[in-house]
């Protein structure tokens, strides 16, 4: 079993070594997702261990909005709705 401390170290350095043997001869597969979860299979070529790295959405960056027809959020309240219908 991999200790909590070892898992923490692995995450803090960005998953750059085998979580089992500590070797650097690892390879990661395609990131897969379902719903709100994303994971990436990883394997070590030194000891043969396999595991999944798990990802979490932490933000959004470099947003480009369409220039020709931007979507403007609409605010709905009773006063605006009443004004729309004479």
C-alpha positions in Angstrom: 0.0 0.0 0.0 1.2 3.5 -0.9 1.4 5.8 2.1 -0.5 9.1 2.4 2.9 10.9 2.6 4.1 9.3 -0.6 0.9 10.3 -2.4 1.2 13.8 -1.2 4.8 14.0 -2.4 3.8 12.6 -5.8 1.1 15.3 -6.2 3.3 18.1 -5.0 6.0 17.4 -7.6 3.4 17.0 -10.4 3.5 13.3 -10.7 7.1 13.1 -12.2 8.1 9.8 -10.7 6.7 6.3 -10.1 4.6 6.4 -7.0 5.8 2.9 -6.1 9.5 2.6 -6.8 10.4 6.3 -7.3 11.8 5.8 -10.8 11.4 8.3 -13.6 10.7 5.8 -16.3 6.9 6.4 -16.4 4.4 7.0 -19.2 1.0 8.6 -19.1 -1.9 7.9 -21.4 -4.8 10.0 -22.6 -6.8 12.0 -20.2 -10.2 10.6 -20.0 -13.3 12.1 -18.4 -16.8 11.3 -17.4 -19.1 13.9 -15.8 -17.1 16.0 -13.4 -14.2 13.6 -13.1 -11.0 13.3 -15.2 -8.2 10.8 -14.9 -5.1 9.7 -16.7 -3.6 6.2 -16.7 0.1 6.1 -15.8 2.5 3.2 -15.8 6.1 2.6 -14.6 8.4 0.7 -17.0 10.8 0.0 -14.2 8.6 -1.9 -11.7 5.4 -2.5 -13.7 3.1 -0.5 -11.4 0.0 1.2 -12.9 -2.3 3.9 -11.4 -4.5 6.8 -12.4 -3.7 10.4 -11.9 -6.9 12.3 -11.0 -7.6 15.9 -12.1 -9.7 18.7 -10.7 -10.9 21.9 -12.5 -9.2 24.8 -10.7 -10.0 27.7 -13.0 -10.6 29.1 -16.5 -8.2 31.1 -18.6 -7.8 32.6 -22.1 -11.5 33.0 -22.8 -12.4 34.1 -26.3 -15.9 35.3 -26.9 -17.4 35.4 -30.4 -17.3 38.9 -31.9 -20.3 38.6 -34.2 -22.9 37.4 -31.8 -21.9 37.4 -28.2 -24.2 35.8 -25.7 -25.3 38.4 -23.2 -26.7 37.0 -19.9 -30.3 38.1 -19.4 -31.6 39.2 -16.1 -35.2 38.3 -15.5 -37.3 40.0 -12.9 -40.9 41.0 -12.7 -40.4 44.6 -13.7 -38.4 43.8 -16.9 -40.9 41.1 -17.8 -43.8 43.5 -17.4 -42.1 46.2 -19.5 -41.6 43.7 -22.3 -45.3 43.0 -22.7 -47.4 46.2 -23.1 
